Amino acid sequence: MIHAVTIVAGQATFCSRFVQTNKYTTERDLGYPVYPNMFGAFTSEITASLFLTAARILTGQFDPFVNGIGTANTSLALIAGKLFALVETDVPYKIRVTEDGDVATVGRRQFDSAEGFQIMTAHPKSDPDTGETFAFRYFAAPPFLKLFRIDSDGRKHNSVPIFSLKSSSFIHDFAVTKIFAVFPDTQIVIEPLEILRDSPSSSDAAPRMRPMGQKRAKRQAKQKAKMTSTVNEDKWKHLQEAMTKQMSVQEVQLKLQHIEFCRQDTSGMSEDELYNHFKLVAEINAKYGWK
């Protein structure tokens, strides 16, 4: 819900309105919820929730790929001089404050994107000098992170994949300077298979970061309390071997992603996109000693 206070000629008008997202209007008309809660589902029986969601998609109750599933209730931001309501599980909804102080939802916006564009951060950053807006999206499959910009005319440019992120880290926000975009690589990692299994990490051959989920966190906390401070030398050796093996697999996967990126078709890229592409290619070549 958006709350707005409009002051005109010394008179204040207070207004509260739900953002008229596709999720909100569909469930309001049906009278019951059908859309999944992307984060709340991790605290319940997620397997049943996913099967129910899949069944609703297949039966045509809703199409998340066309209309989105977001609530647009995380933040407000100015993009290309327009006001938008955002949530990181959907694209932004354009909002307008009317002359009489009411809050109106204009609609879901994809900013004339030439590529698939279904989600973005709820915390984009705008350049006050150029009017550009920088944003990102993260996902559970590689490339886990993509950075893109929306120009001052409100047109989204193609995304730039960030291959240095080796896992699906839960990235809520980021920072932008004149020459850098800074992302936190947190220890909260989204691992879909682990979430589905909801299995304790002590059975893993190698140490793993904790996926999202309250059940998993509680189980790990209980197991940690039972652990002794003495580590058997054989177990430590096994742990080191497992860590080395896991790092090797990740390095190979990253190298394959870099090769695929270097061989990417550049014929349809703009000058800005070509500049960013070849800059990254040069960095990749220097990393591996390629010519």
Secondary structure, DSSP 8 states (H G I E B T S, - for coil): -EEEEEEETTEEEEEEE----HHHHHHHHHTS--S--TTGGGGS-HHHHHHHHHHHHHTTS--HHHH------SEEEEETTEEEEE-TTS--EEEEE-TTS-EEEEEE--TT-SS------S--EE-TTT--EEEEEE-SSSS-EEEEEE-TTS-B---EE-TT--S-B-----EE-SS-EE----S-B--HHHHHHT--GGGSSS----BS-HHHHHHHHHHHHH--S---HHHHHHHHHHHHHHHHHHHHHHHHHHHHHHT---TT--HHHHHHHHHHHHHHHHHHT--
